Amino acid sequence: MHKPSRSPAELRNMFGANLRKLARKHASISDLSRRLGINRTQLNRYLSGESFPRPDVLERICTFFEVDARILLEPAESLTRNTLVLNSAFLTDFMGKAPLNIPEGMFPTGFYRFSRRSFTDNLRFIVGLVHVFRDGELTFVRGFEPKEAMRQQGLPCNARAREFRGYITRQEEGIGLVISRHDAMTCSYNFLNRVSSYENNYWVGYVTRTTRESVLGTRVTRMVYEHLGRETKPVLAAARGTGFRTEDELLPYHKRLLQIDVPFR
């Protein structure tokens, strides 16, 4: 059956609604405008459904969000590319939805403080923050590498280079996180299991990175996650304690869970 044609206004509204959904994952419209290379005023007109982009600008938007030109015609949820591994028919039917459907009570949304031994300096530890959030049935994680750790590896220290993102899967005895920096060909895999604590807000496990074996470097080490919640005050306080730390500077319970003097097995 032939579909009835839509008016220009209807198409603009569909594009604007889709673009608003895709934009939710970004910190601000200013940040998105800068990343897309589109004037903020013009981007706001696209978001509100007042205007269409030129073909070259549309291509830029589609490439950035990894969707195709059907963004003008169909809901955003249906526009992910078939090249996305977890959405491929080959894995979707095989894995099912259970691994990606993580109940809120199993790993809550919000900010987490983590501690682990440094991969590049065996005498120091990394303390950092990550944000865990949900988009539909999927659970994602986002954070930033400490500047000092990037310098030590001879890597750029700007926000784009330091940012890492990943997705979270449900495992038989805990959860797994697959995390990568922007455009990186390496990643890390974290496995975490909830442990008993007063507020039931700690997870312990390990992190491994995808690099070759080295005499000087470490590829696997224990890791602790502490859920801080969603309130700004404790998160800002925790942020002041991030970066490289000595053993004596670790929080007592983090230090206890890391079992620093016990070999990782």
BELRARA-V898662 format. One record per pair of residues at least 12 apart in sequence whose C-alpha atoms are under 10 Angstrom apart, sorted by the first residue. I is the first residue (numbers start at 1). J is the second residue. If there is no record, write none. Layout:
# BELRARA-V898662
i	j
I	J
I	J
This chain:
# BELRARA-V898662
i	j
6	73
8	51
8	52
9	49
9	50
9	51
9	52
10	49
10	72
10	73
11	49
11	51
11	52
11	71
11	72
11	73
11	74
12	45
12	46
12	47
12	48
12	49
12	50
12	51
12	52
12	53
12	72
12	73
13	46
13	47
13	48
13	49
13	50
13	51
13	52
13	72
13	73
14	47
14	48
14	49
14	71
14	72
14	73
14	74
14	75
14	76
15	46
15	47
15	48
15	49
15	50
15	51
15	52
15	53
15	69
15	70
15	71
15	72
15	73
15	74
15	75
15	76
16	43
16	44
16	45
16	46
16	47
16	48
16	49
16	50
16	51
16	52
16	71
16	72
17	46
17	47
17	48
17	49
17	71
17	72
17	75
17	76
18	47
18	49
18	71
18	72
18	73
18	74
18	75
18	76
18	77
18	79
19	43
19	46
19	47
19	48
19	49
19	61
19	62
19	65
19	71
19	72
19	75
19	76
20	44
20	46
20	47
20	48
20	49
20	76
21	47
21	75
21	76
21	77
22	65
22	67
22	76
22	77
23	47
23	65
24	135
25	133
25	135
29	41
29	43
29	44
29	47
30	43
35	61
35	64
36	57
36	60
36	61
36	63
36	64
36	65
37	57
37	60
37	61
38	57
38	60
38	61
52	72
55	69
58	71
58	72
62	79
65	79
65	80
65	81
66	79
66	80
66	81
66	83
66	84
67	79
67	80
67	81
67	82
68	80
68	81
77	136
86	100
97	137
97	138
97	170
98	137
98	169
98	170
98	171
99	138
99	168
99	169
99	170
99	171
99	172
99	175
99	176
100	137
100	138
100	139
100	167
100	168
100	169
100	170
100	171
100	175
101	136
101	137
101	138
101	139
101	168
101	169
101	170
102	134
102	137
102	138
102	139
102	168
102	169
102	170
102	171
102	175
103	137
103	139
103	170
104	133
104	134
104	139
106	170
106	174
106	175
106	193
106	194
107	132
107	133
107	139
107	168
107	170
107	174
107	175
107	192
107	193
107	194
107	201
107	202
107	203
107	227
108	132
108	133
108	134
108	139
108	201
108	227
108	228
108	229
108	230
109	131
109	132
109	133
109	134
109	139
109	140
109	141
109	227
109	228
109	229
109	230
110	130
110	131
110	132
110	133
110	134
110	141
110	227
110	228
110	229
110	230
110	231
110	235
111	129
111	130
111	131
111	132
111	133
111	141
111	142
111	143
111	225
111	226
111	227
111	228
111	229
111	230
111	231
111	232
111	234
111	235
111	238
112	128
112	129
112	130
112	131
112	132
112	141
112	143
112	201
112	202
112	224
112	225
112	226
112	227
112	228
112	229
112	230
112	235
112	238
113	127
113	128
113	129
113	130
113	131
113	202
113	224
113	225
113	226
113	227
113	228
113	235
113	238
113	239
113	241
113	242
113	254
114	126
114	127
114	128
114	129
114	130
114	202
114	203
114	204
114	223
114	224
114	225
114	226
114	227
114	242
114	254
115	127
115	128
115	129
115	204
115	222
115	223
115	224
115	225
115	226
115	242
115	243
115	244
115	245
115	250
115	251
115	254
115	255
115	257
115	258
116	128
116	205
116	206
116	207
116	220
116	221
116	222
116	223
116	224
116	225
116	244
116	245
116	250
116	254
116	255
116	258
116	260
117	207
117	218
117	220
117	221
117	222
117	223
117	244
117	245
117	246
117	247
117	258
117	260
118	149
118	217
118	218
118	219
118	220
118	221
118	244
118	245
119	149
119	208
119	209
119	216
119	217
119	218
119	219
119	220
119	221
120	149
120	152
120	153
120	216
120	217
120	218
120	219
121	149
121	152
121	216
121	217
121	218
121	244
122	216
122	217
122	218
123	245
123	246
123	247
124	243
124	244
124	245
124	246
124	247
124	248
124	249
124	250
125	243
125	244
125	245
125	246
125	247
125	249
125	250
126	145
126	146
126	149
126	223
126	242
126	243
126	244
126	245
126	246
126	250
127	145
127	146
127	223
127	224
127	225
127	238
127	239
127	241
127	242
127	243
127	244
127	245
127	249
127	250
127	251
127	254
128	143
128	144
128	145
128	146
128	225
128	238
128	239
128	240
128	241
128	242
128	243
128	244
129	142
129	143
129	144
129	145
129	146
129	225
129	226
129	227
129	228
129	235
129	238
129	239
129	241
129	242
129	243
130	142
130	143
130	144
130	145
130	164
130	165
130	225
130	227
131	143
131	144
131	165
131	227
131	228
131	229
131	230
132	165
132	166
132	167
132	168
132	227
132	229
132	230
133	167
133	168
134	167
134	168
138	167
138	168
138	169
139	166
139	167
139	168
139	169
139	170
139	177
140	165
140	166
140	167
140	168
140	169
140	177
140	178
140	179
141	164
141	165
141	166
141	167
141	168
141	177
141	178
141	179
142	163
142	164
142	165
142	166
142	167
142	179
142	180
142	181
143	162
143	163
143	164
143	165
143	166
143	179
143	181
144	159
144	160
144	161
144	162
144	163
144	164
144	165
144	181
145	157
145	159
145	161
145	162
145	163
145	164
145	181
145	242
145	243
146	162
146	163
146	242
146	243
146	244
147	159
147	161
147	162
147	243
147	244
148	243
148	244
149	162
149	243
149	244
150	162
160	181
160	182
161	181
161	182
161	183
161	184
162	181
162	182
163	180
163	181
163	182
164	179
164	180
164	181
164	182
164	183
164	184
164	187
165	177
165	178
165	179
165	180
165	181
165	182
165	187
166	178
166	179
166	180
166	181
166	187
166	188
166	189
167	179
167	180
168	189
168	190
168	191
169	191
170	191
171	191
171	192
171	193
172	193
173	191
173	192
173	193
173	194
174	191
174	192
174	193
174	194
174	203
174	204
174	205
175	190
175	191
175	192
175	193
175	194
175	203
175	205
176	189
176	190
176	191
176	192
176	193
176	205
176	206
176	207
177	189
177	190
177	191
177	192
177	207
178	190
178	191
178	207
179	209
180	209
185	210
186	209
186	210
186	211
187	208
187	209
187	210
187	211
188	207
188	208
188	209
188	210
188	211
188	219
188	220
189	206
189	207
189	208
189	209
189	210
189	220
190	204
190	205
190	206
190	207
190	208
190	209
190	220
190	221
190	222
190	223
191	203
191	204
191	205
191	206
191	207
191	208
191	222
191	223
192	204
192	205
192	206
192	207
192	222
192	223
192	224
192	225
193	205
193	206
193	224
193	225
194	224
194	225
194	226
195	224
195	257
197	253
199	227
200	226
200	227
201	225
201	226
201	227
201	228
201	229
202	224
202	225
202	226
202	227
202	228
202	253
202	254
202	257
203	223
203	224
203	225
203	226
203	227
203	254
203	257
204	222
204	223
204	224
204	225
204	226
204	254
204	257
204	258
205	221
205	222
205	223
205	224
205	225
205	257
205	258
206	220
206	221
206	222
206	223
206	224
206	258
206	264
207	219
207	220
207	221
207	222
207	223
207	224
208	220
208	221
208	222
208	223
209	221
220	264
220	265
221	258
221	260
221	263
221	264
221	265
222	257
222	258
222	259
222	260
222	263
222	264
222	265
223	254
223	257
223	258
223	259
224	253
224	254
224	255
224	256
224	257
224	258
225	254
225	257
226	253
226	254
247	260
